[in-house]
Amino acid sequence: MSVETGCNTNGDLAVTPRKDFMNVVNLLGRLGRDPEISYSQSGMAICKFSLATSEKRSGEQITQWHRCTAFGKTAELIEQYIHKGDQLACEGKIQYGQYDKDGVTRYTTDIIINRIHFVSGGSGGQGNQGEYSGNQNTGQQSQPQQQAYQQPQGQPGAIDPDDIPF
């Protein structure tokens, strides 16, 4: 059984047991290059991009690169609005894989993105701000002045660009 921690209304640490295990990743970083978009045979958009996150360890700046993949409308929005150097917050899950190349087994770690938050552009933070979730169970506002967008139920990919809240 897993546990979930947080603060209760009194500010005390609260631990709530969970019956399921979760695979959730939250990243805030900058794109290392422009996103690459392709389409599956069924027409679903697939967007791949690399995201750099940084932290200080013992006074030294450490950067890690994450391979990210988004699908559907989330993929299309990333490709349309996010470019190299832009800051992006993502929520997703870790997916491990492996393949053989020249007789050598290679292992991969990817972040499958299901929710994005446009933080800022690469030009000094002057970019768009907004949030998109391809998951119907998410989409709460992260800041009062920003609105979340949820993909319309039963109409995958049906979105008018004028409906995007930024």
N, C-alpha and C positions, 0 to 999 in steps of 0.2 A: 504494500500500500504506500502511495506517495503522500506527501504533505504539501500544503500550500500555505505560505506565510504572508502576513500583511499586518497592518495596524488596525486595531478596532477603533471605535469612536472615542475612547479614552486616550488613544495614543500608545496603548500597550501592544506589544507584539502578540499577534494571535496566530495559532497554528491550526489549520483545518485539514483533517485527513481527506485524501482523495481516493476514489476507488479505481481510477484509471491512471495510466502514466501518460505524460505529455511529451511531445517532441516539438518544442517551440523555440525559435531563435529570433531575437530582436537585434538588429544591426543599425548603426548610424555611421555612415561613412561617405566617401566621395568616389565617384566612378573613375576608373583608371583609363577608360577609353569609351568611345561612343558605343551604345548598345547595338547588338546585332540581332536583327529580326528575321525569322524564317516562318514558313507556314507548313503545317502537316498536310497530308493528303486530304484530310477532311476539311481543311481550310482554317484550322485553329492557329492563331498566332503564337509563336514561341520566341521569347526574347532572352538572350543571354548577355550577361555583362559581368564585369569584375568590380567589386567594391572593396576599397581600402579602409581599414579601421586602424586607429593608432592609440597607443597608450604609453605612459611613461613607466619604466621599470628601472629602479636604481638610478634615476636621473637621466636615463637614456630613452630616446623616443623609439618605440618598436612599432612597426607597421606590419599588419597581416592582410593578406589578400583573400577574398572569398569569391568563389565561383557561384553566381546566382542565375537562376532561371525562373522566368514568369510565363504564364500562359494566358490565352484569351485576351479579354479587354485590358487586364492589368499589363500584359506584354505590350499591347498597342499604345497605351498611355505612356509607358516608360520610353518606348522608342520615339514617340512624338514630342515629349516635353523634357526629357532628361538627356544630358550630353556629358561628354568628358569633363571632369572637374566639378560637376554639380554635386551637391550634398543631398543624400536620400536616406530616409529612415525606412526600414523594411521589417516585416514580420513574415516568418515562414517556418519551414522545418528542414532538418538535416536529412539528406538522402545520400547513402553510401552506394557505390557501384564499383564494378571492376570490368576490365576487358583485357584481351590479349593483343599485344602488338609485337610482331617479330618473335613470337615464342616467349615473350616476357609478360607476366601478369601485371597490369597497371591498376592501381586503386584510385578512386575518385571520391571527393567529398563535395557535394553541391548543396546550396541553399535553395529550396523550392519556395518562391515568394508567393504569398497569398494576400498580402496587404502592403500598401505603400503610403508614404507620407512625403510629399514634396516639401523639403525644408528650405532650400535656397539654391539659387543658380551659382555657377562658378565665378561670376563676375562680381565678387565682393558681397554676395548675399542678396543681390537684387532680383533673383529669379522668382518664379511662381511659388505660391504656397497652397497646399490643399492635401486632401487625403482620398484614397480610393481603396476599397476593399472588394475583392471578388467573392468574399465569403459572406453569405447572407446573415450569419450570426454575429458579425462584428459591425463596426462602423460608428462607434460612439465618438463624439467630438473630443479631440485631444486638447483643444483650446477653445474658449468661448467664441472667438471671432471666426473660427474656421468651421466648415461644414464637412461632414463625411459623405461620401457617395457610395451607395450600394447598387450593384448591378441589378436591374429589374428582374424579378422572379419570373421564370418561364420564358424569358426572352434573352437568351445568352447572346451577348455582343450587341444588343440593341441599345445604343446610346447616341444621343445627339451631342456634338461637341459643345453646344451652347448650354447644356445641362451640367457641365463640369463646374464645380464651385470655386474656380479661381481664374 
